[in-house]
Each structure stands twice: as C-alpha cells, then as structure tokens.
C-alpha cells in the first residue's frame, strides 16, 4: 500500500513539473529570457498610424523582386510619393546598387531581418542577430536605417517583439494587406486598397508587377479622396 501511494505521489509531482515547464515555454516559445522585467507590460506591434490625419503610408517588404523594383521606384518618384522599404540584409548584400538607389531617391528604409526566416521559430538572440546583421550590411552600404522592424511573414510572438524592442526598434505590421504576392489582378488590388483606406492606414505591398500596375490608380484615387502619402516613421508619430 505504501508503495502504491509513493508511486502515485511521484507521478503527481512529475505531472505538476511538466505543467510548469509547459507554462514557462508558452510564455517564451523560444525558451529564453525575454530581457523584460517580470511585471513589465507586454509589447504590441504597430498596425496603424495617426488616425487624426488624412494620410496613409505605403510600405514595401523586399526580399526579392529586383527586376520589378526599378519600375516601382519610378512610379513613386513620378508621383512624388513618400514610401518605406523594409529590406532584408540578404537582399541588400546581393543587390547593393539597387538598395543605394532606393536610399538616394529619398525613400525611408526599414529592417526586414536578414534571411527572411520565420521569426516565431527563432529564439530571442537569433531574432536580434537577424536585425543586427541587416543593420551591419546597410551600414556598409552607407544607407541610413529607421528603427522600424517589419517581421517576415508578419510573425510577432512576444519574444520577437522583445528582440526588436531591445535594439530600439518598433515592430510594424499593417492595416491593409494587398496580398500581392499571390499575384491577383491589378483591379483586385486597387479595389481592396481604395475601399479600405482610412486615416493612418499602413498599406503592405511587395515588388510585384501587378502592384506596379495598380499603384498609379491607387495614388490617384486616394489623392482624390484627400489623402496624402507619408513614410511609416512619420505617420506613426
């Protein structure tokens, strides 16, 4: 009888320890210290800018599309549009002249991580390293980087937010996702953006031909509604 109770008690202790371990892992899926104080409030990403001003921001996430970017840059330049390009370190290393061209044209450049890995599956230090490596590449190119981080795939579990914040970055999401990577028709992109545009909207795009084709109509329609175009850093002030 004593052996039975001893086994039962042991199994109960093991179960309790397992539950505590699972809770700790859920708090930080990477199993690492987030670097925040125990009672500090949880961080949140930015989904929208200043809603008191009739303005929107176009953000371009860049890890590919070097063949399309020149045309996209020209659309923005010809229409005097401010935009923010979130660039991976890998892309910047592979296409330095194109990144310099974006910067020279006066567009804002943000951080999109280095390798376009899934941030949620990386640990805290790995996420920090992705941001730091991108900073280093852009610094070598003499390109100024805003303290804005757009996580690949929009993944933003708490340890991802903590990694960015520990380096002084704000994590940026979006208000309107064009889903242009799925290559919808330009008309579909136009309808989605124009119908959903609102004060402070962050409009997510990528360097796709369908997006380049849609941009002139989007710009004209939003300007006709009284919207101006700002960079992400200025619209979230």
Secondary structure, DSSP 8 states (H G I E B T S, - for coil): -HHHHHHHHHHHHHHHHHHHHHHHHHHSTTSS--SS-TT------B-B--TTSSEEEEEEEESS-HHHHHHHHHHHHHTT--EEEEE-HHHHHH-HHHHHHHHHTT-EEEE--SS---GGGS-HHHHHHHHHHHHHHHHHTT----SEE--GGG---HHHHHHHHHTT-EEB--SEE--GGG---HHHHHHHHHHH--TTBEEEEES-HHHHHHHHHHHHHHHHTT-EE--HHHHT-
